[in-house]
């Protein structure tokens, strides 16, 4: 991992197409299908706005909400992972997570579990315009469905989904959770298309017809961006990201490549997002090898041995980043690097958010 404002590059050929958002995460399937049907108890809970709750073996509370944004006529399903043990007067950080193309609220459960075990809640938002439904239906219409899901209108709608879901979970309608969330420690996060959504939530935007289109939410005070893809097909990323000022953590790999018929996005595209963030309050971790989809719940992809290690390392890094941002634990990133250095292609020079800025080196 590297921290600071220096540039990083990957030795890879670069081929760009105008539809840069198409199929941002074809490999980003969350892997687990949504449960079918609703019990009567669940329906009653949803009618009260409190969702359907259950607990896993570790006592982590899992709550499914089936919210409707009436103003937009759009469903916004979400799943809340709530820590098992919280002190009587304690408040918990909240990570609001956005899935990649074709995902759902059930995905990235390994991150949610790791967060909850360390006292961090996470709300995984499902985006109905680009969720797992894109894979359903006539296979010959798949490309059209993906193109529709990748339009700017859907990208901005996803940003509004995040805002709406945060509004709801912070309201009393969500039950007892609102009063226990630390509103000073709310984080936007996502993988692939979801990383773009998180960036929209913290200030990314584009100029169209002389007007800046964005959906920034000032309640987010940090962002975790995994496998960020090209942004709206923009060649100049600095203007897109100029309003992003919160601390950001970027996670990728040297083989974090999207490649399908008609579309190719090399690993360097992930690094371009990092480079374009203007604030020095940023950090990047680059794993050696891997794949684009190993950051999802899918097993094996990216390497039978590497896949679970990267998942564990990514979860620990996110927590170390939060420790550095919110608790002033500047050594947390260095401790993480000491543990995971064998699988890193790029390692940190200094802890993020304070002190001198280290220049990034080339990823080999």
N, C-alpha and C positions, 0 to 999 in steps of 0.2 A: 504494500500500500504506500501511497505517496500523499503527502499533504502539501498545501500551498497553492500558489497561483501559476506555477510553471506549466509548460505544455508537455504533453506526452504523445507518442505516436507508435503505431504498430506497423511493422514491415509487411504490408499486405496490399494487394492490388485493389483499387477503388473503382467501382462502377456505380454510377448513380442514374436513377431514373426519376422522372417528374413525380410519379405517384409514390413518394418516399414513405408514406404512412401505410401503404397497402400491405396487408398481412404482417403487421408489425411483430406479431408473436404467434406464427402458425404453430410453432412448437410449444407455445405457452399454455397448453391445456392443463387445467388444474387436476385432471385425472380422476376425480371422484364425481359421480353423477348426483344431482340433487335428489333428495328423498321424494317419493311420490305420495301425494295425498296429505291430508291433515287430520289429526285426531280432533275430537271435540274439544279437549282441553286446550289444544293449540289454538283452535279457532277462537275460543273465548279469550285467551290471552292476547291474541292479535287485535281483537275487537277493543280491548282496553289499551292498545298501543304498547304493551309491555313485552310482546313476543313470546316465543315458546322456549323455555329454559330447561337445560339438563346439565349434568355434571359428569366429567370423565373420572377415570380411576385416581387421578391426582387431585381431584377436587376442583379442577378448573371449571368454571361455570361457562356454558356455551348457550348463547341466546340468539335465536333467529327472529329477525324482524322482517315483516313484509309491508314496508311502508309504501305509500302512494303520494307522490308530489302532485297535489291537485292542480296547482298553478300551471304545471306543464303537462298534466295528464300522463305522467310517466311513473312506472313502478320503480322503486329503489329498494330491492331486497338487501339485507345486510346481516352479517353474523358477528356478534360480539363475543370475544374471549375475555373472561374476567378472572383475575387472580383468585386463588383459593383462600389465601390468608392475607388480610389487610389489617393493620393496626386500627384501634378504635377511632382515632381521630386523623388517620392518615388519608392522603389523597394520592391517586395513582396517575402516572403519565398515560397518555392515550396515543396510539399509533392508528391512523386512518389509512387503510391499505386498499390500493386499486389493482385489480388483476389485469393480466395481459389479454390479448385478443383471444376470444373463445373460452375464457375462464369463468369462474363463478365465485360466490362468497365462500364456498367450501375449500377453495384452494389455499396454498401457501400455509397449510396447517402447521408445518414444522416451525415456521417463524412465530405463529400465534402461540404455540405451546411454549416455546422458549421464552417469549416475552412474558407470558402469564406466570411461569415458574419463577421469574425474577421480579414480579410485582408490577408489570407493565400490561395494561389492557390494550387490546387491538380490535378495531372495528373493520371488518372486511366487507367492502361495498361491491355489489354486483351491478354491472352496467348493462341494461337490457338491450341496448342497441348494438352491443359488440360482445355479448356474453356467449355461453356455450350453444345458444340457439343458432349461431352462424353455421354450425356443423350439421344441423338438422335439415331435412328436406331434400329436394332434387340435387344430386351431386353435380349435375351439369350447370347448376346455377350458383355453385359455391363461390366462384370468382366474383360474380356480381354481388353476392351477399357480403363478401369481404371488402369489396370496393365501397359499398354503402356504409359498412361499419367503420371504414377508415376516413370518411369524409370529415372535413373540418367541423361541420355541424355536430357530428357525433362526438368528436374530440372535445368540443366545448360543452356539450351536454354532459359528458363524463365529469368535467370539472364542476358543473352545477350539481351533479349527483353527490359529489363529495361534500359540497357546502350543505346541501339539504340533509344528508345523513348526519353530519356533525350537528346541525341545528337540532335534529330529533333526539340524538343520544344525549345532548346537553339539556334537553327539556325534561320537565317532570313527567311527561307522558311516557318516557322510556323506563319508568320505574325508579328504583333506588340508586341507579348508577350515576345520574347527573351530579348529585351532591358529592360524590366521591372522586370525581375526575379533577385533576389539577389543571386548570385552564391556562396556566403558564407553561405547561409542558405538553403541547399537542403537536404531533408530528405527521406530516404527509409522507406517504411511502407508496411504492408500487414497483412492479416488474414490467419491463418492455412497454407496451402501450400504456400500462398503468404508471410507469415511471414518467411518461409524458404528462399523464393526468396529474400526478403529484406536482410536476413542474408548473402546470397551469394553476394549481391551487396555491402555489407560492409566488406567482407573478409572471410566468411566461405568457407571451402573447404575440400576435402577428398583426401587421397593418394590412387592412383590406379596405379599398375604396376610401383611403385617407383616414380611416378610423382604426384604433387599436382594439382588437378583440381579445379579451382576457376574462378570467373568472377568479381573480386573486382573493384569497381569504386571509385577512390579517391575524386570525387566531392561530394559524400555523407558525411555529417558531423554529422549525427545522424540517429537513427533508431527507429521506433515504431513497436513493434512486438506483435500482438494479437493472442493468442492461438497457439503458436509455437508448432508443433508436433515433433515426433522423426525425427532425421536427417539422411537420407540415411541408416537407419538400423544400424548406428554406436553405439557400446556399450560404447565407450570412447568418450565423447563429447568434452573434453578439446582440443584435437588436431584439431578437426573440427573447433572450434571457436577461436583458439589461435590468429588468425590475426584480430579479431574483436576488435577494440580499440576505436571506436566512442561511445559517450553516447547512451545508449539504454533504452527504456521504454518497459516493458513487462506487458501485460494485460491478465488476465485469470479469472477463477471462480472455485469454489470447485466442481462443477458438469460439468466442461468442459471436457466431456468424448466423445470419438469416439467409437461407438460400432455397428458393423455390423457382419453378418455371416462370420466367419473366421478371424476377426480382432477386437482387443480390445486395446484401448489406454487410460489409466486413466489420470486424471487431473495432476497427479504427473509428467507426461511426459512434460507438459508445463513448470513446475517449474524446471525440469532438465536442460532445455535450459538456464534459468536464472542463475542457479547455476554454469554452465560451462563457462559463460562469465567471462574472467579473470579480466577485468578492474573493479575497484570499481565505475566507472562512470555509474551506472545503477540503475534502480528503478523498482519495481514490484507492481502491484495492483491486489489483488485477491478478487473478488466479492463472496458473500455468495450465494450458490445455482446456478441457471442459467442453461445454456446449451452451447454446442459448437457453435451452430448456432445463438445464440441471438445477436452475434456481426455483423451479416449480416443485410440486410434490412428486413429480415423476422420478422413478428410481432408474438406475443403470445409466441413463443418458449422460454422456460426458465422461464415462468411465465407471466401472463397477466399484472400484475402490475410491476414486476421487469424488464421486457424486455425494456420498454421505459426509465425507470430510468437508466439502465445500458448503453443504447445507449447515453443518455445525459451525463452521468458521464464519459464515455469513450472519447467522443468528447472534453469535458472540460478538462479532464486529459491530453490529447494529446496537447492541447493548453497551459496548465500550464507547461508541460514539455518543450515545445519550448520556453516559456518565461524564464524558468530556464536556459536552455542551451544557448540561444542566447542573452538574455537581462539581464542576471544576477539577475533575479527576484527569489531569493532563497525562498521567502515566498509563492510563487505561489502554490507549492505542499502542503504546510501546510494549506493554505486557501481551497484548493480543498478537503483535507481530512476532515476538519471541516464540510464541507457541506455534504459529502457523507459517512461519517463514519457509519451511520446506516445500510448500505448495504454491508459493507466491512468485509471480513474475516481476512484480514491482512492490518494493517495500517502503515503509515510511522513513522520512528523515527527521521530522519533528512531529509533536502532537498537534492536532488541529486547533484552530480558533485563537491561538495566542502565540506570541514569540516570533522569531525570524521565520521567513518563508523559505522552504527548501525547494530547489529546482528539481523538477521531475526528470527522470532518465528515460531512456528508450526501453520499450518493452521488446524483449527478444523472443 
